[in-house]
Amino acid sequence: MGGSSASPCDLDREFAPQIAQLIATPPLQAAQEYYDELIQSKKHDGIRVNFSSKHGKGVCANKDFAEGDLILKDQILVGSQHSLNKIDCAVCSYCFRFIGSIEFQIGRRLYWQSIGLSSDCTDRGHCHESDVGSSASSSGATKENSNTLPEEVLVSLITGDKSLPFTDHFSLPQVVPCCGCEEERYCSQSCADSDWETYHSLLCTGSKTESSRKSALQKFVEHANGSNDIFLVAAKVITFTLLRYKKLKIQSEFQKNTDESNFSLLMEAWKPISMGFKKRWWDSVALPEDVDSCDEDSFRQQIRDLAFTSLQLLKDAIFDPECAPLFSLEVYGHIIGMFELNNLGLVVASPIQDYFIHIDDLPDDKKEEAKKVTRPFLDALGEDYAVPCEGTAFFPLQSCMNHSCCPNAKAFKRDEDIDGHAVILALKPIRKDDEITISYIDEDVPYEERQAQLADYGFICACPRCQEEKPY
Ligand SMILES: C[S@@+](CC[C@H](N)C(=O)[O-])C[C@H]1O[C@@H](n2cnc3c(N)ncnc32)[C@H](O)[C@@H]1O
């Protein structure tokens, strides 16, 4: 679609040349320098980022890897837990580690479940820890009680008054609340400070925030929660850039305050994001199966309108005239497109699973005793008793890895990987200079299905396996 109807956003016209620079693929040399520096600063000496005319960026091995070797632990640049997943998992909003205690995790999940809020419920406007114990406040309840545990038992798990056996083997970091709002919680003061400095000071809806911004932010969040929570992570990209811009501005105080010098600071602040592979969201998203191809234009127009509504709400809250091009629909669409196209799932396994496995593995006498206490909780949690933390994140190096249906590496969390870092392990021996590939999809399905899934990423796979299995 793109060009078939004019953008509803005035900024798209007013700042067209600046926007073109923001969304352009960075020059090869600048990109190479950026990745070389990043790899050096993070000491990922086993890899390098290469550029080819065929698939753009790709990651190559800088040394031999044996099967099972760790290739890379890639730190999130910008990420966010899915809104609905917040009901199931309490994690640090900065590093995505599980926090509190096993009792806290189990208690809050069963509590929300008991009052009808669960991750398959669509109204999640009221899930604050401060509501615990006052179920009348949860007007969003939509589900029958699915466990029979008394509310006071659940509340005492959350408050720490009740403990479960053997949880001391699974201690989690204490909850450090955001100094402003009830939404964000951390595993340490240092994560709280980093989040504040990097994104959250502009997105906090708490007491430190001026009331007009607060209500605008609340409207933005409500719209994202009711439509697509990818807007929340897109907003974080914008605040990440704005806050970097402000820091650079302070550092370069001696420079002239012209539009030109401000824009070059904005380009510098945007640099880590500029490296991500991007396309306009509404142009690149695959047409859902239930949308007829003759309705494609109107489908794409609807997505663009949805993004525009979200952007307007975000602008009401945090618009900064010095960084106006960043608030254009064109840039917003490319940021969202970056998350859609980069295979950027964030997953952290729940410690609840390890806890119940531990109970099951106890010697018989201890096991019986412990199970008498834990069984009702396990039964109430049901089949999905250990939902992992899930979200969307931009990993600067993992996002340079190309896809193969016969990959030589895999994103895989080991027992010790308890935060949001992406962990890439070798699936087979990899020789120095080989390209490192991962699979963006479930590769254990037939050729046609794989190609259909890869349509979401905007390419047709021609890896050795696909060439072999391609029907003539
Ligand atoms: C996560 S990025 C990978 C890095 C990308 N090559 C770049 O230049 O930034 C995903 C995009 O890379 C391209 N890509 C990845 N694997 C590919 C493959 N096997 N064949 C063709 N294009 C591929 C597609 O355009 C895809 O949407």
The ligand as a MOL file (V3000), in Angstrom:
LIG
                    3D

  0  0  0     0  0            999 V3000
M  V30 BEGIN CTAB
M  V30 COUNTS 27 29 0 0 0
M  V30 BEGIN ATOM
M  V30 1 C 16.6820 -10.7230 11.5150 0
M  V30 2 S 17.0380 -10.0290 9.9800 0 CHG=1
M  V30 3 C 18.5360 -10.8080 9.6400 0
M  V30 4 C 19.6020 -9.8240 9.2710 0
M  V30 5 C 19.4030 -9.2110 7.9280 0
M  V30 6 N 20.0260 -10.0100 6.8980 0
M  V30 7 C 19.9060 -7.7710 7.8790 0
M  V30 8 O 20.4770 -7.3980 6.8460 0
M  V30 9 O 19.6970 -7.0450 8.8220 0 CHG=-1
M  V30 10 C 15.8060 -10.8240 9.0570 0
M  V30 11 C 15.7500 -10.4750 7.6080 0
M  V30 12 O 16.9140 -10.9460 6.9400 0
M  V30 13 C 16.5810 -11.4960 5.6670 0
M  V30 14 N 16.8620 -12.9410 5.7030 0
M  V30 15 C 17.1730 -13.6860 6.7730 0
M  V30 16 N 17.4000 -14.9650 6.4390 0
M  V30 17 C 17.2170 -15.0490 5.1150 0
M  V30 18 C 17.2920 -16.1220 4.1600 0
M  V30 19 N 17.5920 -17.3530 4.5080 0
M  V30 20 N 17.0280 -15.8240 2.8650 0
M  V30 21 C 16.6940 -14.5650 2.4780 0
M  V30 22 N 16.6130 -13.5180 3.3210 0
M  V30 23 C 16.8690 -13.7410 4.6350 0
M  V30 24 C 15.0910 -11.2710 5.5010 0
M  V30 25 O 14.9180 -10.0680 4.8030 0
M  V30 26 C 14.5830 -11.1460 6.9280 0
M  V30 27 O 13.3920 -10.4190 7.0370 0
M  V30 END ATOM
M  V30 BEGIN BOND
M  V30 1 1 1 2
M  V30 2 1 2 3
M  V30 3 1 2 10
M  V30 4 1 3 4
M  V30 5 1 4 5
M  V30 6 1 5 6
M  V30 7 1 5 7
M  V30 8 2 7 8
M  V30 9 1 7 9
M  V30 10 1 10 11
M  V30 11 1 11 12
M  V30 12 1 11 26
M  V30 13 1 12 13
M  V30 14 1 13 14
M  V30 15 1 13 24
M  V30 16 1 14 15
M  V30 17 1 14 23
M  V30 18 2 15 16
M  V30 19 1 16 17
M  V30 20 1 17 18
M  V30 21 2 17 23
M  V30 22 1 18 19
M  V30 23 2 18 20
M  V30 24 1 20 21
M  V30 25 2 21 22
M  V30 26 1 22 23
M  V30 27 1 24 25
M  V30 28 1 24 26
M  V30 29 1 26 27
M  V30 END BOND
M  V30 END CTAB
M  END
